[in-house]
């Protein structure tokens, strides 16, 4: 169980965590607020807490994949530069 899945976690922490991962993944800030009774308003849609938690996990995986691609691109650029210098 991840930290954001903790049922005792206050809604403001879940909102802040979502904001951080969303901004890191999409380079823009989301519009998100807690509506009460485990419901959130996210970018024009009403979603339940479990859906928000799943989206946080999906965004975390997306960020990891983006980092891997950036690393691969950097390695490829260095290899090409090295080959050009030969």
C-alpha positions as CSV (number, residue, x, y, z in Angstrom):
1,X,0.0,0.0,0.0
2,X,1.4,3.4,-1.0
3,X,1.3,6.4,1.2
4,X,-1.5,8.1,-0.7
5,X,-3.7,5.0,-0.3
6,X,-3.7,5.5,3.5
7,X,-7.4,6.0,4.4
8,X,-6.5,8.3,7.3
9,X,-4.6,10.7,5.0
10,X,-6.3,14.1,5.0
11,X,-7.6,15.2,1.7
12,X,-5.3,18.2,1.5
13,X,-2.3,15.9,1.4
14,X,-3.8,13.9,-1.4
15,X,-4.5,17.1,-3.3
16,X,-1.0,18.4,-2.9
17,X,0.5,15.0,-3.9
18,X,-1.6,15.0,-7.0
19,X,-0.6,18.6,-7.9
20,X,3.1,17.7,-7.6
21,X,3.0,14.6,-9.8
22,X,0.6,16.2,-12.3
23,X,2.8,19.2,-12.7
24,X,5.9,17.1,-13.0
25,X,4.3,14.9,-15.7
26,X,2.6,17.6,-17.7
27,X,4.5,20.8,-16.9
28,X,1.4,22.7,-15.9
29,X,-0.6,23.0,-12.7
30,X,-3.9,21.1,-12.5
31,X,-7.1,22.5,-11.1
32,X,-8.0,20.3,-8.2
33,X,-10.0,20.7,-5.0
34,X,-11.7,18.5,-2.4
35,X,-15.5,18.6,-2.5
36,X,-16.2,16.5,0.5
37,X,-17.2,12.9,1.3
38,X,-14.2,11.5,-0.7
39,X,-15.0,13.4,-3.9
40,X,-12.6,15.7,-5.7
41,X,-13.0,18.1,-8.6
42,X,-10.1,17.6,-11.0
43,X,-9.7,19.6,-14.2
44,X,-13.4,19.9,-14.8
45,X,-14.4,16.4,-13.7
46,X,-15.7,15.0,-10.4
47,X,-13.8,11.9,-9.3
48,X,-13.7,9.7,-6.3
49,X,-10.8,9.3,-4.0
50,X,-9.9,5.9,-5.4
51,X,-9.8,7.2,-8.9
52,X,-7.6,10.1,-7.8
53,X,-5.2,7.6,-6.1
54,X,-5.1,5.5,-9.3
55,X,-4.3,8.6,-11.4
56,X,-1.5,9.5,-9.0
57,X,0.0,6.1,-9.5
58,X,-0.4,6.3,-13.2
59,X,1.3,9.7,-13.3
60,X,4.2,8.4,-11.2
61,X,4.8,5.6,-13.7
62,X,4.6,8.0,-16.5
63,X,7.2,10.2,-14.9
64,X,9.5,7.1,-14.5
65,X,9.1,6.2,-18.1
66,X,9.8,9.8,-19.2
67,X,13.0,9.8,-17.1
68,X,14.1,6.5,-18.7
69,X,13.5,7.9,-22.2
70,X,15.5,11.1,-21.3
71,X,18.4,8.9,-20.1
72,X,18.3,6.8,-23.2
73,X,18.3,9.9,-25.4
74,X,21.3,11.3,-23.5
75,X,23.2,8.1,-23.9
76,X,22.4,8.0,-27.6
77,X,23.5,11.6,-28.1
78,X,26.8,10.9,-26.3
79,X,27.4,7.8,-28.4
80,X,26.8,9.8,-31.6
81,X,29.1,12.5,-30.5
82,X,31.8,10.0,-29.7
83,X,31.4,8.3,-33.1
84,X,31.6,11.7,-34.9
85,X,34.9,12.5,-33.1
86,X,36.5,9.3,-34.4
